[in-house]
Amino acid sequence: MAKALLSVQIIPKTNGGEDVIPYVDRAIAIIKESGVNYLVGPLETTMEGEFDELLAVLKRMNEAMFEMGCPSVISQVKLLVGGPNASIERLLEKYPDGK
């Protein structure tokens, strides 16, 4: 399939108002373990890879939230499939210092 970018903000519902940071940290660890290129931002993480591969990572992230005891999870996703702009490096080349 085509190369893609997938940005995700995972919002787990926790029991009793627990802090979500350990859950988000686990989701990011799953991305890291997957071996795809990624960039963590303040509100979302962007992954770069093959379309099917990225969807599998997203699925695993959501499964992990349930394994950790979350009763529900919201995943806000942005997806770019194919074309020359499906590259983190290409889209950020004009902004080398992030500004």
Beta strands, then each sheet from edge to edge (+ up, - down):
strand 1: 3-13
strand 2: 37-40
strand 3: 45-50
strand 4: 72-81
sheet 1: 2+ 3- 1+ 4-
end
